[in-house]
Amino acid sequence: MMLLPLMATLLAVNPPDAGGPPQPFCPTVKDAEFFFWWQLGPSQAKEGPPPGGTAALFLSGKDFWLRDCPRNEIVWYSILRAAELTSHERKAPSDLIEAARTAVPSSVWIETVRARALGTVEAAEAAVRLDPKHVPAQVALAAEAR
């Protein structure tokens, strides 16, 4: 008889999930550096695999990430970066960039990818205006301003 009140108390404190799907892991800005390394690979490591292998694997699962995290800036940037790393031109496709811009407006990360893809001073300046301290945006501007 003592078990019934104990069960009721435990269920009140920790209710069952009602059979719903588990919550997806959508990275935060705090997780970004680890998430990039984990999903895109250690592209800077001299002894690691060449850039692109891990990124291609991540890119093949992009639909799952976008289903679970449709407006997540880190996920969108990772998808765009993976597209850059796996493209022969080292540019993300324009339709993918525009989809990212629609999902996450005013993202310096996404605008920086756009600046690299377009290769214009105007696009790079737009990225820098969003965050003047964002080093990749500054590099994109410097590359186009030369």
TAWO-V423651 format. One record per run of one state. SS is the DSSP state (2 for helix, 1 for strand, 0 for the rest). FROM is the first residue (numbers start at 1). TO is the last residue. If there is no record, write none. Layout:
ss: <SS/SS>
from: <FROM/FROM>
to: <TO/TO>
//
This chain:
ss: <0/2/0/2/0/2/0/2/0/2/0/2/0/2/0/2/0/2/0>
from: <1/2/14/29/41/53/61/62/69/73/87/94/104/108/119/121/131/135/146>
to: <1/13/28/40/52/60/61/68/72/86/93/103/107/118/120/130/134/145/146>
//
